[in-house]
Amino acid sequence: MRNYELNRRGFASVAALAAAGAVAPALWAQPRLEKTNISIAVGGKAAFYYLPLTIAEQLGYFKAEGLDVEISDFAGGSRALQAVVGGSADVVSGAYEHTINLQSKGQQFQAFVLQGRAPQISMGISPKAMPGYKSVADLKGKKIGVSAPGSSTNMVAKLILSRAGVSAGDVSFIGVGTAAGALTAFRSGQIDAMSNTDPVMTMLEQKGEIRIIADTRTLKGTTEVFGGPMPAGCLYAPLEFVRKHPSTVQALTNAIVHSLKWLQTAGPGDIIKTVPESYLLGDRALYLAAFNKVREAISPDGLFPEDGGQTALRALVSFDPSIKADKIDLARTFTNEYARRAKQQFKA
């Protein structure tokens, strides 16, 4: 049992309860949190990409860890990241590869619990806008919707295009969000193709409105696109924040791993009852169909695959010459220290 420093008032309270025989063993093991009010920035919270975060919030898992969490939702992951870089949020719930991008620019960020073991991003074209589509090369000169410029949906689109000899400068990327706005932009013809997350992509797919040309919603599809395991949604923060607030980071990790454990056995009815009604985009059946498509992409235990960093680095280097592989220290971009403890606690 770990011995944590208790402040005098807390110690007196615990001592009094112990004398009365009313203290539960768990109370003694509760660490003192360095920071209890935490702001998390997220880009498109209604997407399945962030479902573990939503579950932790809705089921009170953050509060159970002694945290008062405020979640701010932005149009895309890159904007959520800007909130932390600018100091208006403490932690990002977003794509792991941003930690590599940031390090290449001299900023040290570290991911500490994995939410998704596959990006859950698919890319598709509009048969209405591009009836003669034959290959990715046909996207040259087209408008491609992404959640936000610089986000993970943008990264996947750049990767797919680069492999077909199409550079980012050959297309126009347009930020459309990850919910109703993305559906409207696609259906109204504002964009010719889209790289986005579920449930939006499945909703378009099931109605025959989109033709999927690349898919990372499954582990198999992710390996085909990236050539290996690709860590996706996670909680990450400035490395200095992680080092200064280990107990707080552990509490955040515990809440997410608790939600991952819940998601392993949750049924369709459980999901519908737990997520906000607005997330369903007016169609419960399609929402659940989309969930079934991405279910295996959700991490079971919060642990990063040890070779996942290399996969992400290879992908980024392939289309971004500003990132030099030999200058990146992957060991600083993620840690499994906190997730291992949470996995043991929740038997995830």
HELIX and SHEET records of a PDB file:
HELIX    1   1 ARG A    8  ALA A   19  1                                  12    
HELIX    2   2 PRO A   25  ALA A   29  1                                   5    
HELIX    3   3 PHE A   48  TYR A   50  5                                   3    
HELIX    4   4 LEU A   51  GLN A   58  1                                   8    
HELIX    5   5 TYR A   61  ALA A   64  1                                   4    
HELIX    6   6 GLY A   77  VAL A   85  1                                   9    
HELIX    7   7 GLU A   97  SER A  104  1                                   8    
HELIX    8   8 VAL A  136  LEU A  139  5                                   4    
HELIX    9   9 SER A  152  SER A  162  1                                  11    
HELIX   10  10 ALA A  168  ASP A  170  5                                   3    
HELIX   11  11 ALA A  180  ARG A  187  1                                   8    
HELIX   12  12 VAL A  200  GLN A  206  1                                   7    
HELIX   13  13 LEU A  219  PHE A  226  1                                   8    
HELIX   14  14 LEU A  239  LYS A  244  1                                   6    
HELIX   15  15 PRO A  246  THR A  265  1                                  20    
HELIX   16  16 PRO A  268  THR A  274  1                                   7    
HELIX   17  17 GLU A  277  LEU A  280  5                                   4    
HELIX   18  18 ARG A  284  VAL A  294  1                                  11    
HELIX   19  19 ARG A  295  ALA A  297  5                                   3    
HELIX   20  20 GLY A  308  PHE A  319  1                                  12    
HELIX   21  21 ALA A  325  LYS A  327  5                                   3    
HELIX   22  22 LEU A  330  ARG A  332  5                                   3    
HELIX   23  23 GLU A  337  PHE A  346  1                                  10    
SHEET    1   A 5 ASP A  68  PHE A  74  0                                        
SHEET    2   A 5 ASN A  37  GLY A  43  1                                        
SHEET    3   A 5 VAL A  91  ALA A  95  1                                        
SHEET    4   A 5 GLY A 233  PRO A 238 -1                                        
SHEET    5   A 5 PHE A 109  LEU A 114 -1                                        
SHEET    1   B 5 SER A 172  GLY A 175  0                                        
SHEET    2   B 5 LYS A 143  VAL A 146  1                                        
SHEET    3   B 5 ALA A 193  THR A 197  1                                        
SHEET    4   B 5 ILE A 121  ILE A 125 -1                                        
SHEET    5   B 5 ARG A 211  ASP A 215 -1                                        
END                                                                             
